[in-house]
Amino acid sequence: MSYVEDPAPGHGSVPPRAAFTSDAPALSLSGTWRFRLSPAVAAAPAGVERDDFDDSAWDELPVPSMWQLHGYGKPAYTNVHYPFPVDPPHVPSDNPTGDHRRRFDLPASWPAGPAVLRFDGIDSCARIWLNGTELGVTKGSRLPSEFEVGPLLRPRDNVLAVRVHQWSAGSYLEDQDMWWLSGIFRDVTLLARPAGGIGDYWVRADYDHTTGLGTVRVETDADALLSIPELGVSDHPAGLPLALPVEPWSAESPRLYDGSLSTAAERVPVRIGFRTVTIDDGQLKVNGRRLLLRGVNRHEHHPRTGRVVPRDVALADVLLMKRHHVNAVRTSHYPPDPAFLELCDEYGLWVIDECDLETHGFGPLDWEGNPSAEPLWADAYLDRMRRTVERDKNRPSVILWSLGNESHTGPNLERMAEWTRHRDPTRPVHYEGDHECSYVDVHSRMYATHAEVESIGLREDGNARRRDLPFLLCEYGHAMGNGPGGLLEYRELFERYPNCQGGFVWEWLDHGLLAGDHFAYGGDFGETIHDGNFVIDGLVFPDRTPSPGLGEFAKIIEPVRIETGPDGIRVSNHYDFVSTAHLTFTWVLEDEGITVADGVLDVPVVHSGQSVGVPLPRLPVTGGETWLTVSASLTSAAAWAPAGHVVGWVSCRCRPRPPSSDRRVAARCSAPQAGCCWVPASSTP
C-alpha cells in the first residue's frame, strides 16, 4: 500500500515533545523555496531528492504558504461532505502533489552533533528527504513532526526536498468545517540538539487555594536545574518538588513567572503559571473557583494566506477577544500555531485544546466505515492525541484536552481518552460526540435549546453519569447572518445553574478569502462540491473588523454589570476571581446629545460574585431628551487594553424628548424608575 493511502501514522520521526525554544543554535528554513505542482502522484518527477536534480525551471513559492492561494489549483470549502469519493483509506488518483526544494548552508558557528528538522504543519501528507536520504513521512496536518538529521548535515549546500500530497488517508480524519488548502503552512526549523541538553520537559505547577502555596516540579529527560529569580529559586534540582507562596495564574490575572531550565549544555527559558484544574461537586473549577466560560470557537484563518496566521494576527485576535470580554477559546478543530497558546498564557484566556480530528463526512453515510470504530485507524487516532498533548503540556492556559470534533464515537476515541487521562490526570477530557459521557469528564453539547439547558441545570437527566458532570456548550449562538441570537437567555441559565458553565459561540471569524475587492466563500472558485457561504459565520469579519454581533455578545457577557433604579445604581461583579479594585466608575449626563455634566462615582470595591448599591449623583436641570450613562473602565492600562477601556456600562433615558412646543420647559433629571431608566415627560422638575 502506498504511504499516501496508508491509515497508519507517519514514520521516521522522533517521539513527540513539548514546543519550546532554547539557547541552542536554530536555523529557520522558512523563506523562498523552489516549487512544482503535479496533477497526480504518478505525474510527479522522479529524483527530486537528489543533489543534482535540476529545479531551475521550477517556480518560487514562499514557505509557509498554501499553494492554492498562490495560483496553483483552487481552494474548496465544505462543511460536512468530503470533496472526494468516500472510499477509505483510498483517495483520488488525481491527487495534486507539490514538490518543494530548498538549498541551505549552515552558519559557520553551527556545532557538530545531533540536530532535528522540525515541521510545525504540513497539509495533508509529506515525504521528506535531506541530502538524498529519506527522513520519513508525516501525517496530521496541524501537528508537528521532527526528524533526526545530525549525521546528514554538511557545512554547505544542503538540499531539503519535501513532497506534499493534497489528499491522503489522513484527509479522512481532517474533515473540519473550513477551506481545503495544501502546503507547508507553518514554520520549518533546523534545531541543534546538544549532547547533555534538554530534549523534553514538563513543568507541573500546581496551586493550593487554601494555603496560597504553589508547588512546582519539572519532569525532564536531563539532569536540569530550575531557576525562578522572582521567587528566589536558583539552581534547584528540577525533579524535586518545591512549595512556596505564589500568585496564581488565571485568565483574569495571568500571572507568569519567568525562569529557566539549565544543564551545562543548554538553557531553556520557561514561563510558569501556577494553577490547578479540578472537577468538584459537578463543577469545573480552577484554583477552587467555579468557572463561567464566555468563549468562542476559533479557526486559524487569514483572508490572504489561509491557515498561515502570523503571530501579529494571532495577537490581534487575542486583544480583540479580551477587549470584548471573551475569556475562553476552543481551538476548533485542531491545535493552533504554538504562538497562539503562548499569547493565551500571557494575556489570559482559558483554552480547550482540540486534537486534529474530524470525520464528519461519514455522517451522511450513517457513520458506516467511520474510522473512529475501525481498528485499522487506531494508531493514527492515538498518534494525533499524543502529539497534541506532548506539544502543549506546558501551557497553563490549556485547561481541557478535547479528542476532536464530530467524529461520532468508537473504541479509537475511547483509547485516546484513556491514554490522555493516564498521561495527564491534571486536565479533564472533553469530547462532545460521547453522548453517553462514558469516557469523558465533562458533558458537552452543541446548540442545545434554552429548555434543554435548563433541564440539564435542574439535573433532570436520566443518565446518572451525565447528570453529575459539568455541562458546557462547545458550540452555540451560531453567528452567521444576523446571529448570534438568544445569548441573554443562555447567560441567565449559565448564571442560574452552577453545573452549566458557559459555552463557545460558533464562531470567532468569517473565513472569507480575499478575491479582488471582496471576500470569497464556497463555490466562488468553481468547486462542484461546496457549502456556499456557510463559512461566513463569525463574530468578526475576515479582516478582523468586529461585527454588530460581537458588540451584542460583549454587552451580554460584560464582567461588571451596572443597573439603575429609583434607589440609585447597583454594581455587580461577574468576574470569576478578581475584584473591581482595578476599575474607575464614571457618569455622563447628556441633554440632546450634548454632555452637560459628568463625574466619578464613589463605588466601594466589589468582590467576585458580590454587588453593591450606590446613590445616584445629583444631576442638573435639563430641557431636552436626557440620558445618563454610567461606565466602569480600567483605571490603569492592562496588557490587552489602554487605561479608560470600558468593561461595563449602562445608558438610561432620564427624560424623554419633549414635544417641540415644550422644549423651552426645563426639568431636573430625576431618578430612573424601577426596572428601567425611563421617566415620564410629565415628571415634576
QUINOR-V591271 format. One record per backbone hydrogen bond with DSSP energy under -1.0 kcal/mol. NH is the residue of the N-H (numbers start at 1). CO is the residue of the C=O. If there is no record, write none. Layout:
nh,co
NH,CO
NH,CO
//
This chain:
nh,co
11,137
14,146
19,391
23,267
27,190
29,188
31,63
33,61
34,101
35,59
36,99
38,97
44,41
50,47
53,50
58,55
59,35
61,33
63,31
65,184
67,182
69,66
70,67
71,68
72,67
78,178
90,87
95,93
97,38
98,164
99,36
100,162
101,34
102,160
104,158
106,155
110,107
116,191
117,147
118,189
119,145
120,187
123,183
126,138
127,163
128,136
129,161
130,133
131,159
133,130
135,128
136,128
137,11
138,126
143,140
145,119
147,117
149,115
150,115
152,149
153,150
158,104
160,102
161,129
162,100
163,127
164,98
165,125
166,96
169,4
171,168
172,169
173,170
174,171
175,358
178,78
178,176
180,76
183,123
185,183
186,121
189,118
190,27
191,116
192,25
193,114
197,194
202,219
204,217
206,215
208,213
212,208
214,244
215,206
216,242
217,204
218,238
219,202
221,200
224,222
225,262
226,236
227,260
228,233
231,228
232,229
233,228
236,226
238,224
240,237
242,216
244,214
246,212
249,274
250,253
255,253
257,272
259,270
260,227
261,268
262,225
263,266
268,261
270,259
272,257
275,205
278,285
280,283
283,280
285,278
286,289
287,276
289,286
291,284
293,501
295,503
296,328
297,505
298,330
302,306
306,302
308,305
309,307
314,310
315,311
316,312
317,313
318,314
319,315
320,316
321,317
322,318
323,319
324,320
325,322
326,321
327,294
329,350
330,296
331,352
332,330
334,331
340,337
342,338
343,339
344,340
345,341
346,342
347,343
348,344
349,344
350,327
351,397
352,329
353,400
355,402
357,355
358,173
362,359
363,360
366,363
367,362
368,365
370,367
373,370
374,371
377,374
378,375
381,377
382,378
383,379
384,380
385,381
386,382
387,383
388,384
389,385
390,386
391,387
392,388
395,392
398,395
399,351
400,351
401,428
402,353
403,430
405,357
412,372
414,410
415,411
416,412
417,413
418,414
419,415
420,416
421,417
422,418
423,419
424,420
427,424
430,401
434,431
435,433
437,434
441,429
443,470
445,472
447,475
453,449
454,450
455,451
456,452
457,453
458,454
459,456
460,455
467,463
468,464
469,466
471,499
472,443
473,502
474,445
475,445
476,504
479,506
483,480
490,486
491,487
492,488
493,489
494,490
495,491
496,492
497,493
500,497
501,471
503,293
504,473
505,295
506,476
508,297
510,540
511,535
513,520
514,303
515,518
518,515
520,513
522,532
524,521
526,523
531,77
534,531
536,533
539,507
540,508
541,545
544,541
547,539
551,547
552,548
553,549
554,550
555,551
556,552
557,553
561,572
563,570
565,568
568,565
569,614
570,563
571,612
572,561
573,610
574,559
580,606
583,580
584,633
586,631
587,599
588,629
589,597
590,627
591,594
592,625
594,591
596,589
597,589
599,587
601,585
603,601
609,573
610,607
612,571
614,569
622,667
626,655
627,590
628,652
629,588
630,650
631,586
632,648
633,584
634,645
635,582
638,641
644,634
645,642
647,632
648,632
650,630
652,628
654,626
655,626
662,659
663,660
665,662
667,622
669,620
676,673
683,680
//
